[in-house]
């Protein structure tokens, strides 16, 4: 067999093996990215005796949202409804949902999930995700997201997880001080009403 045919056969085998390896790698689940999608708390505003937590969802330039992608803020203490978001539907559950290959710390405190329902968008920042809580104080919690990578050859769902500010239950001492302040103000009002009578 001439040398030319051996090299040509080796080249074909190399191409075939490379193709098999690429196919096998595409079957391996993609790990959760460090933080491709970021859920960021923008503000907390009072609203009718409750507090609205306003967030933005920021995507990287190659990251997309397609219908069905979502982001979940875990352990949203004092959840009181009012989930809003442009082109998003809202839901709340005690556990999950989680982005692909993410394992957040999740207790039985309600989670808030925004699920995207709009047309495919790429590399954008979406403000206006919000939910109501009975608490105004924050703590560092976690979020998990499922977004999409539409660039070949690594297209598919991306899972991300990271820190985000969520409502927290006031410490008992803080609640006791607030209660004492309320009782004191009621006592002063009652005393003033009694003096004027």
VOKE-65416 format. One record per residue (C-alpha): residue number from 0; x, y, z. Coordinates in pm, 1 decimal. Layout:
N
<r resi="NUM" px="X" py="Y" pz="Z"/>
...
REM end
This chain:
197
<r resi="0" px="0.0" py="0.0" pz="0.0"/>
<r resi="1" px="151.1" py="332.0" pz="-99.9"/>
<r resi="2" px="221.2" py="595.2" pz="170.8"/>
<r resi="3" px="-33.9" py="831.8" pz="12.9"/>
<r resi="4" px="-322.7" py="587.2" pz="77.1"/>
<r resi="5" px="-215.4" py="529.7" pz="439.4"/>
<r resi="6" px="-212.0" py="903.7" pz="512.1"/>
<r resi="7" px="-548.4" py="946.1" pz="343.1"/>
<r resi="8" px="-699.6" py="661.1" pz="549.3"/>
<r resi="9" px="-554.4" py="804.0" pz="872.7"/>
<r resi="10" px="-703.0" py="1142.5" pz="784.4"/>
<r resi="11" px="-1049.7" py="984.1" pz="735.7"/>
<r resi="12" px="-1020.8" py="798.3" pz="1065.3"/>
<r resi="13" px="-917.8" py="1122.2" pz="1243.4"/>
<r resi="14" px="-1219.6" py="1304.2" pz="1100.5"/>
<r resi="15" px="-1453.5" py="1018.5" pz="1199.3"/>
<r resi="16" px="-1313.8" py="1002.5" pz="1556.1"/>
<r resi="17" px="-1335.8" py="1380.9" pz="1591.6"/>
<r resi="18" px="-1700.3" py="1367.9" pz="1480.0"/>
<r resi="19" px="-1778.0" py="1092.7" pz="1732.0"/>
<r resi="20" px="-1612.1" py="1286.2" pz="2013.6"/>
<r resi="21" px="-1806.1" py="1602.8" pz="1924.0"/>
<r resi="22" px="-2131.9" py="1404.3" pz="1917.6"/>
<r resi="23" px="-2054.7" py="1245.5" pz="2255.8"/>
<r resi="24" px="-1965.6" py="1583.2" pz="2409.7"/>
<r resi="25" px="-2293.6" py="1731.2" pz="2289.0"/>
<r resi="26" px="-2479.1" py="1469.7" pz="2496.2"/>
<r resi="27" px="-2306.6" py="1576.2" pz="2819.9"/>
<r resi="28" px="-2522.3" py="1823.4" pz="3014.8"/>
<r resi="29" px="-2377.1" py="2171.1" pz="3015.3"/>
<r resi="30" px="-2275.8" py="2283.1" pz="3365.0"/>
<r resi="31" px="-2437.1" py="2585.7" pz="3521.2"/>
<r resi="32" px="-2251.6" py="2895.1" pz="3414.5"/>
<r resi="33" px="-2094.9" py="3117.7" pz="3676.1"/>
<r resi="34" px="-2353.6" py="3390.7" pz="3622.7"/>
<r resi="35" px="-2449.1" py="3445.2" pz="3261.4"/>
<r resi="36" px="-2789.0" py="3584.1" pz="3359.7"/>
<r resi="37" px="-2793.7" py="3819.6" pz="3656.1"/>
<r resi="38" px="-3102.2" py="3901.9" pz="3861.3"/>
<r resi="39" px="-3037.9" py="4236.4" pz="4031.8"/>
<r resi="40" px="-3244.2" py="4417.7" pz="4294.1"/>
<r resi="41" px="-3302.6" py="4774.3" pz="4172.4"/>
<r resi="42" px="-3518.3" py="4913.5" pz="4454.3"/>
<r resi="43" px="-3766.9" py="4842.3" pz="4732.4"/>
<r resi="44" px="-4067.2" py="5077.5" pz="4733.8"/>
<r resi="45" px="-4364.8" py="5099.9" pz="4972.0"/>
<r resi="46" px="-4698.4" py="5008.9" pz="4817.1"/>
<r resi="47" px="-5024.0" py="5003.5" pz="5013.6"/>
<r resi="48" px="-4876.3" py="4875.1" pz="5340.6"/>
<r resi="49" px="-4651.0" py="4627.7" pz="5157.5"/>
<r resi="50" px="-4312.6" py="4658.5" pz="4986.1"/>
<r resi="51" px="-4248.0" py="4607.7" pz="4613.3"/>
<r resi="52" px="-3911.9" py="4448.7" pz="4532.7"/>
<r resi="53" px="-3808.7" py="4565.4" pz="4182.6"/>
<r resi="54" px="-3554.7" py="4361.7" pz="3984.0"/>
<r resi="55" px="-3385.5" py="4361.3" pz="3644.0"/>
<r resi="56" px="-3272.7" py="4053.8" pz="3453.3"/>
<r resi="57" px="-2946.6" py="4120.3" pz="3267.4"/>
<r resi="58" px="-2827.1" py="3887.0" pz="2990.3"/>
<r resi="59" px="-2482.4" py="3854.3" pz="2833.4"/>
<r resi="60" px="-2444.4" py="3956.7" pz="2465.1"/>
<r resi="61" px="-2479.8" py="3596.3" pz="2339.6"/>
<r resi="62" px="-2750.0" py="3488.7" pz="2582.4"/>
<r resi="63" px="-3115.9" py="3477.9" pz="2478.3"/>
<r resi="64" px="-3458.6" py="3446.9" pz="2631.7"/>
<r resi="65" px="-3705.5" py="3225.1" pz="2450.6"/>
<r resi="66" px="-4062.4" py="3152.3" pz="2557.8"/>
<r resi="67" px="-4051.1" py="2923.3" pz="2861.5"/>
<r resi="68" px="-3716.9" py="3045.3" pz="3000.2"/>
<r resi="69" px="-3742.5" py="3162.7" pz="3361.5"/>
<r resi="70" px="-3574.0" py="3309.4" pz="3667.1"/>
<r resi="71" px="-3656.6" py="3215.3" pz="4028.2"/>
<r resi="72" px="-3576.1" py="3417.8" pz="4342.9"/>
<r resi="73" px="-3553.3" py="3173.0" pz="4634.3"/>
<r resi="74" px="-3689.1" py="3220.2" pz="4985.4"/>
<r resi="75" px="-3883.5" py="3540.9" pz="4918.3"/>
<r resi="76" px="-3992.0" py="3604.7" pz="5281.3"/>
<r resi="77" px="-4332.3" py="3765.8" pz="5338.3"/>
<r resi="78" px="-4444.8" py="3698.3" pz="4979.7"/>
<r resi="79" px="-4774.6" py="3880.4" pz="4922.7"/>
<r resi="80" px="-4845.3" py="3836.6" pz="4549.7"/>
<r resi="81" px="-4822.1" py="4119.1" pz="4299.7"/>
<r resi="82" px="-4577.5" py="3939.6" pz="4066.4"/>
<r resi="83" px="-4528.0" py="4153.9" pz="3755.8"/>
<r resi="84" px="-4291.9" py="4167.5" pz="3461.2"/>
<r resi="85" px="-4305.8" py="4279.8" pz="3098.5"/>
<r resi="86" px="-4374.9" py="3972.0" pz="2883.6"/>
<r resi="87" px="-4347.5" py="3746.2" pz="3190.5"/>
<r resi="88" px="-4599.4" py="3543.5" pz="3388.0"/>
<r resi="89" px="-4548.8" py="3504.9" pz="3759.8"/>
<r resi="90" px="-4589.6" py="3218.1" pz="4001.3"/>
<r resi="91" px="-4493.4" py="3120.5" pz="4352.0"/>
<r resi="92" px="-4414.2" py="2780.0" pz="4501.3"/>
<r resi="93" px="-4242.9" py="2648.0" pz="4812.4"/>
<r resi="94" px="-3972.7" py="2472.2" pz="4606.9"/>
<r resi="95" px="-3810.7" py="2529.8" pz="4263.5"/>
<r resi="96" px="-3814.1" py="2548.4" pz="3973.8"/>
<r resi="97" px="-3439.0" py="2534.5" pz="3922.3"/>
<r resi="98" px="-3235.4" py="2623.4" pz="3615.6"/>
<r resi="99" px="-3051.9" py="2336.7" pz="3439.2"/>
<r resi="100" px="-2772.9" py="2186.4" pz="3650.5"/>
<r resi="101" px="-2827.4" py="2428.0" pz="3939.8"/>
<r resi="102" px="-2883.0" py="2325.7" pz="4299.5"/>
<r resi="103" px="-2973.5" py="2633.8" pz="4503.0"/>
<r resi="104" px="-3030.6" py="2636.9" pz="4875.3"/>
<r resi="105" px="-3409.3" py="2618.5" pz="4903.4"/>
<r resi="106" px="-3623.0" py="2608.6" pz="5217.4"/>
<r resi="107" px="-4002.2" py="2598.8" pz="5246.8"/>
<r resi="108" px="-4020.6" py="2981.4" pz="5226.5"/>
<r resi="109" px="-4206.3" py="3076.4" pz="4903.6"/>
<r resi="110" px="-4004.5" py="3126.1" pz="4586.3"/>
<r resi="111" px="-4102.2" py="3374.7" pz="4316.5"/>
<r resi="112" px="-4066.5" py="3269.8" pz="3952.0"/>
<r resi="113" px="-4095.0" py="3488.9" pz="3642.1"/>
<r resi="114" px="-4147.2" py="3284.3" pz="3320.1"/>
<r resi="115" px="-4079.1" py="3454.4" pz="2986.8"/>
<r resi="116" px="-4363.2" py="3453.8" pz="2730.0"/>
<r resi="117" px="-4240.4" py="3701.8" pz="2467.5"/>
<r resi="118" px="-4048.6" py="3677.3" pz="2140.5"/>
<r resi="119" px="-3684.0" py="3567.3" pz="2141.6"/>
<r resi="120" px="-3450.0" py="3845.2" pz="2260.5"/>
<r resi="121" px="-3070.1" py="3839.3" pz="2293.2"/>
<r resi="122" px="-2824.5" py="4029.5" pz="2513.1"/>
<r resi="123" px="-3074.9" py="4262.0" pz="2678.2"/>
<r resi="124" px="-3145.5" py="4400.3" pz="3023.2"/>
<r resi="125" px="-3509.9" py="4364.0" pz="3124.5"/>
<r resi="126" px="-3626.1" py="4584.4" pz="3412.5"/>
<r resi="127" px="-3969.4" py="4562.5" pz="3570.0"/>
<r resi="128" px="-3968.0" py="4220.5" pz="3733.7"/>
<r resi="129" px="-4125.4" py="4267.4" pz="4073.2"/>
<r resi="130" px="-4315.4" py="4106.8" pz="4361.2"/>
<r resi="131" px="-4466.7" py="4223.2" pz="4690.8"/>
<r resi="132" px="-4353.4" py="4136.6" pz="5042.3"/>
<r resi="133" px="-4471.6" py="4230.6" pz="5389.2"/>
<r resi="134" px="-4106.8" py="4302.0" pz="5477.6"/>
<r resi="135" px="-3879.1" py="4582.7" pz="5359.5"/>
<r resi="136" px="-3550.4" py="4449.1" pz="5495.5"/>
<r resi="137" px="-3321.8" py="4248.3" pz="5265.9"/>
<r resi="138" px="-3081.3" py="3961.9" pz="5294.0"/>
<r resi="139" px="-2858.8" py="3789.8" pz="5041.5"/>
<r resi="140" px="-3045.2" py="3496.7" pz="4892.1"/>
<r resi="141" px="-3009.8" py="3304.1" pz="4568.2"/>
<r resi="142" px="-3162.0" py="3301.4" pz="4224.1"/>
<r resi="143" px="-3158.0" py="3036.1" pz="3955.4"/>
<r resi="144" px="-3232.6" py="3095.8" pz="3588.8"/>
<r resi="145" px="-3284.3" py="2909.3" pz="3266.3"/>
<r resi="146" px="-3186.4" py="3110.0" pz="2959.6"/>
<r resi="147" px="-3088.1" py="3000.6" pz="2609.4"/>
<r resi="148" px="-2769.2" py="2997.1" pz="2406.6"/>
<r resi="149" px="-2868.4" py="3009.6" pz="2041.0"/>
<r resi="150" px="-2512.1" py="3020.7" pz="1905.8"/>
<r resi="151" px="-2389.5" py="2706.1" pz="1728.3"/>
<r resi="152" px="-2252.4" py="2455.5" pz="1819.2"/>
<r resi="153" px="-2331.4" py="2498.8" pz="2190.2"/>
<r resi="154" px="-2698.1" py="2587.4" pz="2153.2"/>
<r resi="155" px="-2936.7" py="2487.5" pz="2430.4"/>
<r resi="156" px="-3052.9" py="2585.3" pz="2774.9"/>
<r resi="157" px="-2813.1" py="2752.4" pz="3016.0"/>
<r resi="158" px="-2852.2" py="2723.6" pz="3390.0"/>
<r resi="159" px="-2721.4" py="3002.1" pz="3609.5"/>
<r resi="160" px="-2721.9" py="3059.0" pz="3982.0"/>
<r resi="161" px="-2606.0" py="3350.5" pz="4190.8"/>
<r resi="162" px="-2669.2" py="3583.3" pz="4483.5"/>
<r resi="163" px="-2960.5" py="3828.9" pz="4489.1"/>
<r resi="164" px="-3119.7" py="4047.6" pz="4756.7"/>
<r resi="165" px="-3452.1" py="3907.6" pz="4879.6"/>
<r resi="166" px="-3686.1" py="4012.3" pz="5164.2"/>
<r resi="167" px="-3604.1" py="3889.9" pz="5510.7"/>
<r resi="168" px="-3805.7" py="3847.0" pz="5827.0"/>
<r resi="169" px="-3712.3" py="4110.3" pz="6088.4"/>
<r resi="170" px="-3525.7" py="3979.9" pz="6390.3"/>
<r resi="171" px="-3743.6" py="3933.5" pz="6701.3"/>
<r resi="172" px="-3569.9" py="4227.9" pz="6874.6"/>
<r resi="173" px="-3650.0" py="4457.0" pz="6581.1"/>
<r resi="174" px="-4013.4" py="4343.2" pz="6578.4"/>
<r resi="175" px="-4034.8" py="4398.8" pz="6956.2"/>
<r resi="176" px="-3896.5" py="4754.3" pz="6922.0"/>
<r resi="177" px="-4144.8" py="4828.7" pz="6644.1"/>
<r resi="178" px="-4426.6" py="4695.7" pz="6862.1"/>
<r resi="179" px="-4310.4" py="4907.6" pz="7158.3"/>
<r resi="180" px="-4301.6" py="5215.7" pz="6935.6"/>
<r resi="181" px="-4655.8" py="5145.4" pz="6815.5"/>
<r resi="182" px="-4783.8" py="5098.9" pz="7171.1"/>
<r resi="183" px="-4610.9" py="5418.7" pz="7282.9"/>
<r resi="184" px="-4766.4" py="5621.9" pz="7002.2"/>
<r resi="185" px="-5110.7" py="5479.8" pz="7082.9"/>
<r resi="186" px="-5060.1" py="5564.2" pz="7451.7"/>
<r resi="187" px="-4961.6" py="5923.6" pz="7367.2"/>
<r resi="188" px="-5266.7" py="5963.6" pz="7142.0"/>
<r resi="189" px="-5493.6" py="5825.4" pz="7413.0"/>
<r resi="190" px="-5343.0" py="6055.0" pz="7675.8"/>
<r resi="191" px="-5389.9" py="6359.8" pz="7450.0"/>
<r resi="192" px="-5749.2" py="6258.8" pz="7374.4"/>
<r resi="193" px="-5815.5" py="6220.3" pz="7748.2"/>
<r resi="194" px="-5669.4" py="6568.2" pz="7829.2"/>
<r resi="195" px="-5881.2" py="6744.1" pz="7566.8"/>
<r resi="196" px="-6201.6" py="6577.6" pz="7683.3"/>
REM end
